[in-house]
């Protein structure tokens, strides 16, 4: 849901994901339950982004060779190296990225790989309290890499810094428990997805969580100068109902784009 909120704030988002492999529910499962067409070809993804600033890149289409390892991953049922490779191989060539890791030891490894590839302009790698994202559970460790070279200069020159970000002290978001953030299957998560994006000033741990993650996205994308300002932008955008409206637009656009592909060509 945070990617929808980030897009509603003004970011252009190409979300990469898959169906459930090593977890109870994958991002593609939830989006499909909502009505988003996830199995779009690369050209259709481009159309979707152009029309509504957000699209989903389905892993089996963008990385077809991964279909050979998917059954093995599902049978293992645990995280593997492919959980690390996924965020590193964004098929859209994203230059701004927010990447979560499940072990803090992976942070410098992923930062080094991103710098070596040299595509990224600005990225943050996050390890939260027991999660691979920033959340109200507690302070998150953030490793930031930013290209400081003049535009167009190659190779890029990266500035790297690591810091702690505590949602409670930084933006006044209260602590929560893991139970407050717990999800379920695709249908249940789809309903929670809709609820969390509704406009209004009400809040809970899930809404606070998407504000945090979208706020970081706004900062990395360059919409704001600080994470704190990014969270403020995300909060106001959420309360104004812009994220819920964009979700409706995304569902319709993705269906329209998919339908155009399916229509038979007219012959003279």
For each residue, the residues with C-beta under 8 A, 3 or more apart:
1: 4 5 193 196 197 206 210 243
2: 5 6 209 210 212 213 214 217
3: 6 7 13 15 54 214 217
4: 1 7 8 54 197 243 246 247 250
5: 1 2 8 9 197 210 211 214 234 237 238 243
6: 2 3 9 11 13 213 214 217 218 221 234
7: 3 4 10 11 12 13 52 53 54 246 250
8: 4 5 237 238 242 243 245 246
9: 5 6 214 217 218 223 233 234 237 242
10: 7 53 218 221 223
11: 6 7 53 96 217 218 221 223
12: 7 49 53 54 221
13: 3 6 7 49 53 54 55 217
14: 45 49 54 55 57 90 91 92 94
15: 3 27 54 55 56 57
16: 56 57 59 62 86 87 89 90 91 92
17: 26 27 28 31 38 56 57 58 59
18: 21 26 27 28 58 59 60 66 70 86
19: 26 28 29
20: 23 24 25 26 29 74
21: 18 26 70 73 74 82
22: 73 74 76 77 78 79 80 83
23: 20 26
24: 20 183 184 185
25: 20 29 30 183 184 185 186 189
26: 17 18 19 20 21 23 29 30
27: 15 17 18 30 31 56
28: 17 18 19 31 32 38 56 58 59
29: 19 20 25 26 32 33 185 186 189
30: 25 26 27 33 34 186 189 190 193
31: 17 27 28 34 36 38 56
32: 28 29 35 36 38 186
33: 29 30 186 187 189 190
34: 30 31 190 193 194 247 251
35: 32 251 255
36: 31 32 56 250 251 254
37: 40 254 255 257 258
38: 17 28 31 32 56 58 254
39: 58 60 61 258
40: 37 44 45 48 55 56 57 58 61 254 257 258
41: 44 45 61 261
42: 45 46 57 61 62 91
43: 46 47
44: 40 41 47 48 257 258 261
45: 14 40 41 42 48 49 55 56 57 92
46: 42 43 49 50 55
47: 43 44 50 51 257
48: 40 44 45 51 52 54 55 56 250 253 254 257
49: 12 13 14 45 46 52 53 54 55 92
50: 46 47
51: 47 48 253 257
52: 7 48 49 55 246 249 250 253
53: 7 10 11 12 13 49 246
54: 3 4 7 12 13 14 15 48 49 246 250
55: 13 14 15 40 45 46 48 49 52 250 254
56: 15 16 17 27 28 31 36 38 40 45 48 254
57: 14 15 16 17 40 42 45 61 62 90 91 92
58: 17 18 28 38 39 40 61 62
59: 16 17 18 28 62 63 66 86
60: 18 39 63 64 66 67 70
61: 39 40 41 42 57 58 64
62: 16 42 57 58 59 91
63: 59 60 66 89 91
64: 60 61 67
65: 68
66: 18 59 60 63 69 70 82
67: 60 64 70
68: 65
69: 66 72 73 82
70: 18 21 60 66 67 73 74
71: 74 75
72: 69 75 76
73: 21 22 69 70 76 80 82
74: 20 21 22 70 71 77
75: 71 72
76: 22 72 73 80
77: 22 74
78: 22
79: 22 83 102
80: 22 73 76 83
81: 84 85
82: 21 66 69 73 85 86
83: 22 79 80 86 102
84: 81 87 88 101 106 110
85: 81 82 88 89
86: 16 18 59 82 83 89
87: 16 84 90 97 99 100 110
88: 84 85 99 110 113 114
89: 16 63 85 86
90: 14 16 57 87 93 94 97
91: 14 16 42 57 62 63
92: 14 16 45 49 57
93: 90 119
94: 14 90 97 120
95: 119 120 121 122
96: 11 120 121 122 123 220 221 222
97: 87 90 94 114 120 123 124 220
98: 123 124 126 213 216 217 220
99: 87 88 110 123 124 125 126
100: 87 125 126 127 128 131 132 133
101: 84 104 106 107 110 125 126 127 132
102: 79 83 106 127 131 132
103: 106 127
104: 101 107 127 141
105: 108 109
106: 84 101 102 103 109 110 125 127
107: 101 104 110 111 125 127 141 143 162
108: 105 111 112 143
109: 105 106 112 113
110: 84 87 88 99 101 106 107 113 114 125
111: 107 108 114 115 123 125 143 145 160
112: 108 109 115 116
113: 88 109 110 116 117
114: 88 97 110 111 117 119 120 123 145
115: 111 112 118 120 145 156 158 160
116: 112 113
117: 113 114 120
118: 115 154 155 156
119: 93 95 114
120: 94 95 96 97 114 115 117 123 145 147 156
121: 95 96 146 147 156
122: 95 96 144 145 146 147 220 221 222
123: 96 97 98 99 111 114 120 144 145 146 220
124: 97 98 99 142 143 144 145 216 219 220
125: 99 100 101 106 107 110 111 142 143 144 145
126: 98 99 100 101 132 133 134 140 141 142 143 216
127: 100 101 102 103 104 106 107 132 140 141
128: 100 131 132 133 134 135 137 138 140 141
129: 135 137 138 139 140
130: 137 178
131: 100 102 128 135 137 181
132: 100 101 102 126 127 128
133: 100 126 128 140 209 213
134: 126 128 140 142 165 167 209 212 213 216
135: 128 129 131 138 140 167 176 181 209 212
136: 167 168 173 174 175 176 180 181 205 208 209 212
137: 128 129 130 131 175 176 177 178 181
138: 128 129 135 166 175
139: 129 164 165 166 167
140: 126 127 128 129 133 134 135 164 165 166 167
141: 104 107 126 127 128 162 163 164
142: 124 125 126 134 162 163 164 165 216
143: 107 108 111 124 125 126 160 161 162
144: 122 123 124 125 160 161 162 163
145: 111 114 115 120 122 123 124 125 158 159 160
146: 121 122 123 158 159 160
147: 120 121 122 156 157 158 159
148: 157 158 159
149: 153 154 155 156 157
150: 153
151:
152:
153: 149 150 156 157
154: 118 149
155: 118 149
156: 115 118 120 121 147 149 153
157: 147 148 149 153
158: 115 145 146 147 148
159: 145 146 147 148
160: 111 115 143 144 145 146
161: 143 144
162: 107 141 142 143 144
163: 141 142 144
164: 139 140 141 142
165: 134 139 140 142 170 227
166: 138 139 140 169 170
167: 134 135 136 139 140 170 171 173 208 212
168: 136 172 173 174 175
169: 166
170: 165 166 167 227 228 231
171: 167 212 215 228 231 232
172: 168
173: 136 167 168 208 211 212 231
174: 136 168 208
175: 136 137 138 168
176: 135 136 137 180 181 205 208
177: 137 180 181 205
178: 130 137 181 182
179: 182
180: 136 176 177 204 205 206
181: 131 135 136 137 176 177 178 205 206 209
182: 178 179
183: 24 25 188 189 192
184: 24 25 188 189 192
185: 24 25 29 188 189
186: 25 29 30 32 33 189 190
187: 33 190 191
188: 183 184 185 191 192
189: 25 29 30 33 183 184 185 186 192 193
190: 30 33 34 186 187 193 194
191: 187 188 194 195
192: 183 184 188 189 195 196 206
193: 1 30 34 189 190 196 197 247
194: 34 190 191 197 198 244 247
195: 191 192 198 206
196: 1 192 193 206 207 210
197: 1 4 5 193 194 210 238 243 244 247
198: 194 195 241 244
199: 238 239 240 241 242 243 244
200: 239 241
201: 239
202: 207
203: 207 208
204: 180 207 208
205: 136 176 177 180 181 208 209
206: 1 180 181 192 195 196 209 210
207: 196 202 203 204 210 211 238
208: 136 167 173 174 176 203 204 205 211 212
209: 2 133 134 135 136 181 205 206 212 213
210: 1 2 5 196 197 206 207 213 214 234 238
211: 5 173 207 208 214 215 231 234 235 238
212: 2 134 135 136 167 171 173 208 209 215 216 231 234
213: 2 6 98 133 134 209 210 216 217
214: 2 3 5 6 9 210 211 217 218 230 231 234 237 238
215: 171 211 212 218 219 224 227 228 230 231 232 233 234 235
216: 98 124 126 134 142 212 213 219 220 227 230 231
217: 2 3 6 9 11 13 98 213 214 220 221 230
218: 6 9 10 11 214 215 221 223 224 229 230 233 234
219: 124 215 216 222 223 224 225 226 227 229 230
220: 96 97 98 122 123 124 216 217
221: 6 10 11 12 96 122 217 218
222: 96 122 219
223: 9 10 11 218 219 230 233
224: 215 218 219 227 229 230 232 233
225: 219 229
226: 219 229 230
227: 165 170 215 216 219 224 230 231
228: 170 171 215 231 232
229: 218 219 224 225 226 232 233
230: 214 215 216 217 218 219 223 224 226 227 233 234
231: 170 171 173 211 212 214 215 216 227 228 234 235
232: 171 215 224 228 229 235 236
233: 9 215 218 223 224 229 230 236 237
234: 5 6 9 210 211 212 214 215 218 230 231 237 238
235: 211 215 231 232 238 239
236: 232 233 239 240
237: 5 8 9 214 233 234 240 242 243
238: 5 8 197 199 207 210 211 214 234 235 242 243
239: 199 200 201 235 236
240: 199 236 237
241: 198 199 200 244 245
242: 8 9 199 237 238 245 246
243: 1 4 5 8 197 199 237 238 246 247
244: 194 197 198 199 241 247 248
245: 8 241 242 248 249
246: 4 7 8 52 53 54 242 243 249 250
247: 4 34 193 194 197 243 244 250 251
248: 244 245 251 252
249: 52 245 246 252 253
250: 4 7 36 48 52 54 55 246 247 253 254
251: 34 35 36 247 248 254 255
252: 248 249 255 256
253: 48 51 52 249 250 256 257
254: 36 37 38 40 48 55 56 250 251 257 258
255: 35 37 251 252 258 259
256: 252 253 259 260
257: 37 40 44 47 48 51 253 254 260 261
258: 37 39 40 44 254 255 261 262
259: 255 256 262 263
260: 256 257 263
261: 41 44 257 258
262: 258 259
263: 259 260
264:
265:
266:
267:
268:
